[in-house]
Every structure is written in structure tokens, then in C-alpha cells.
Amino acid sequence: MLTTDSDQLYSTWELLEDEIRRCTRCPLYKSRRNPVPGEGNKNSSIMFVGEAPGATEDEMGRPFVGAAGKLLTMVMESYGMRREDVYITNVVKCRPPGNREPKDEEINACNIFLKSQILLLKPRIIVTLGNVAGKTIFSMANREWGGVMKMRGKKYTLQILGMQLHAIPTIHPAAALYNPQLRSIFENDMKLIKSVIDEIVSGAEEIRKEKSKSKTLLDYLK
């Protein structure tokens, strides 16, 4: 049975993850070993979104733990980012057979979970990994998607679920893993991602400091 995302979004992480683990919204549940809800810092302002679990992810129930995931972690760390500081998930939470690209109906059936994760996390930045993730996130914002190689390496401002956030598309780490010519593209995009994160975090810190100063001054005047 296919189910659309017209249902109510999940309001807590516990409800959401329980539903993902027992999900039968599309036929992918029949061939999965383990669903892969996502993992990381649920208080983070940065979210990484991939396509779908692969064989290792399906075995372990965790996102990006195979060869492509190890490359992602290594490149992140080379630019001063830690996996445990961000939240990582996929558009589709169950592995498509043979690691094929997820079908539109599978993406639509799983969309309620990704939307709920965005609503719960309220990220300032979403990094999309690959064409499927980019297209899915941009469609949530009713924005045109021109393909990952055209859209990658830039920062976009999107409105999703009533929130304004920044999206930075890049290629999937699997593409960089199996095509050495794409490795430098992936690394350059990650360098941009780190600079955008630093810029936004620095700006938020300045705002916090200004608010703190204002409060202290008002207290003094009282």
C-alpha cells in the first residue's frame, strides 16, 4: 500500500522514529533489513540529506556508514566539521533493492518523515547530497531544480514549512568515491559548506551578544 504525505506531521522525535521503524507506507518495507531513520545532534542547526540507505546502512540501521559515508565523514573532518555536530538522514528511509534510485511514489510516501524531521530540527542549513535529495528539498520550497551539477556549489535561500533556511546542494559522496574526477568538486563544495556554517554561526553569536548587552543595559537603567 502506498500512502501519501497528506497525513499529519509527527510532533516528537520518539513518535516519528517509532513510525519509521514499523513503516509499511510503500513496498520497500518488504525487502529491508532495517529502516534507517537518521542520526546525529537533534539540536543542531545543520542537516545533511542523502538519497536512500545502501547495503551497509540497511544492515546497521544507520545512515552513511558504508564506503560513501566514510568518505563523507573524512572530508567533513578535513574541514573541521564533526558528524556528531550535525543531523544526517535520507529522503527515503528504507533501502531500494539493488541500491537503485528511489521511485517518485516511494519518495512521496516517505516525504512525511523528512518533513517532520525538518519541522522538529528547524535547521538553518540543509546540505543536499545528490540529485534526489536536492530535487526533493527544492520541491518542498516550490523551487525549480535544474540538476545537481547545475545547482551544486551555491547557497540558496528557501522557504520550507514556514521556515526560512539555506540549502547547499552538492554531489553524493558515492559519486565522488567512484569517480575520482568528482572528488575535488565534492571537497570544494564541502569547503563552501563549512564557510557558510561559520558565517551563519558567527552571525547568530553576534546577535546573541547584542541581545545580552541590551538586556544588561536595561537592567542597569532600572
Helices and strands as residue ranges (DSSP letters): H 13-21, G 27-30, E 39-40, E 46-50, H 55-60, H 67-78, G 83-85, E 87-90, G 97-99, H 104-121, E 125-129, H 131-140, H 148-151, E 156-160, E 163-170, H 173-178, H 180-221
